[in-house]
Amino acid sequence: MKSDEFRRMWDEMQRDGYFTNHPHYTDFLGHTPSKEDLELDNAVIALNFETQNVSMPVPYSDSLERSIKRTESLWLYKMFDLPRTGTALDIGCGFGRSVSWMADNYDKVIGTDISKHVIAAATKNCEHLDNIAFYVNGPDSLPADILPASVDVAYIFTVLQHIPREYTQNILCSVERVLKPGGRVVFNLLSNVNEELNEGEKHTEWAIGYSEDQARNLLRDSGLREERLVYWSRPETAINWLWVSGIKQ
Ligand SMILES: C[S@@+](CC[C@H](N)C(=O)[O-])C[C@H]1O[C@@H](n2cnc3c(N)ncnc32)[C@H](O)[C@@H]1O
């Protein structure tokens, strides 16, 4: 798929209510978590994120996905030793979910997304926060407004399984340019599935997977040094999330 077409596809998906219709994001649209939801949150937070293989407490479900998102600001720092001040960048930020909590921790937060529709929604959702800037990014590039060596932490959560491999590589090369020396990038990849795939059906979420070697190559070919690889496994399937952190040297 050509890059113009790819951008148009995501713009159309966002225009047509990708987030409002998505079962993983209902918390951020007014759904109040139940007692069972909060118990699941406690089970997620209690996991040992220092191991190389974090085993999820229950089989995959929409509830688990929502719980992981609700508890993100806790497990992220248990899993990776990240700078906690300075500038954070959230690529594929969607409607501003992670950016909202990052604004409490960091001096400045930048959110970027391929879709102008979702960036408009994120800007509105975060209008009460004064340390955030949002930009539309290219399918495989970051906006020039993000200056070289200006970012302490770059975060990319549940985005890279949806985009062609060469875009992922180019985005990580752009991340390397905008990170300060010693700055970190953290991203997750689908693993042990679709490791040969480079596209999916139009107007659907793609599920492009990466082996451990492919993940390491992404870092190496971006000029980033590997810091940590962590698997999140699920009891019912061999498909994992592979979490990766890299350091700008
Ligand atoms: C599953 S959502 C995740 C949103 C957000 N990271 C979160 O966790 O709430 C994937 C997001 O990636 C965005 N996206 C898709 N391709 C992209 C690209 N090439 N560059 C930046 N964002 C992209 C979509 O518009 C969508 O907002």
PDBQT file of the ligand as one rigid body, heavy atoms in Angstrom, charges set to zero:
ROOT
HETATM    1  C1  LIG A 301      -4.161   0.887  18.782  1.00  0.00    +0.000 C 
HETATM    2  S1  LIG A 301      -4.081   2.645  18.624  1.00  0.00    +0.000 S 
HETATM    3  C2  LIG A 301      -3.049   3.033  20.018  1.00  0.00    +0.000 C 
HETATM    4  C3  LIG A 301      -3.232   4.451  20.491  1.00  0.00    +0.000 C 
HETATM    5  C4  LIG A 301      -2.421   4.851  21.714  1.00  0.00    +0.000 C 
HETATM    6  N1  LIG A 301      -1.004   4.515  21.586  1.00  0.00    +0.000 N 
HETATM    7  C5  LIG A 301      -2.988   4.229  22.968  1.00  0.00    +0.000 C 
HETATM    8  O1  LIG A 301      -2.393   3.260  23.455  1.00  0.00    +0.000 OA
HETATM    9  O2  LIG A 301      -3.995   4.738  23.477  1.00  0.00    +0.000 OA
HETATM   10  C6  LIG A 301      -2.979   2.852  17.238  1.00  0.00    +0.000 C 
HETATM   11  C7  LIG A 301      -2.760   4.315  16.859  1.00  0.00    +0.000 C 
HETATM   12  O3  LIG A 301      -1.692   4.372  15.921  1.00  0.00    +0.000 OA
HETATM   13  C8  LIG A 301      -1.987   5.401  14.975  1.00  0.00    +0.000 C 
HETATM   14  N2  LIG A 301      -1.120   5.157  13.798  1.00  0.00    +0.000 N 
HETATM   15  C9  LIG A 301      -1.248   4.264  12.790  1.00  0.00    +0.000 A 
HETATM   16  N3  LIG A 301      -0.206   4.342  11.942  1.00  0.00    +0.000 NA
HETATM   17  C10 LIG A 301       0.611   5.306  12.413  1.00  0.00    +0.000 A 
HETATM   18  C11 LIG A 301       1.859   5.862  11.973  1.00  0.00    +0.000 A 
HETATM   19  N4  LIG A 301       2.467   5.419  10.878  1.00  0.00    +0.000 N 
HETATM   20  N5  LIG A 301       2.406   6.845  12.715  1.00  0.00    +0.000 NA
HETATM   21  C12 LIG A 301       1.793   7.291  13.838  1.00  0.00    +0.000 A 
HETATM   22  N6  LIG A 301       0.612   6.815  14.292  1.00  0.00    +0.000 NA
HETATM   23  C13 LIG A 301       0.038   5.824  13.596  1.00  0.00    +0.000 A 
HETATM   24  C14 LIG A 301      -3.479   5.283  14.760  1.00  0.00    +0.000 C 
HETATM   25  O4  LIG A 301      -4.053   6.438  14.195  1.00  0.00    +0.000 OA
HETATM   26  C15 LIG A 301      -3.957   4.998  16.193  1.00  0.00    +0.000 C 
HETATM   27  O5  LIG A 301      -4.261   6.198  16.864  1.00  0.00    +0.000 OA
ENDROOT
TORSDOF 0
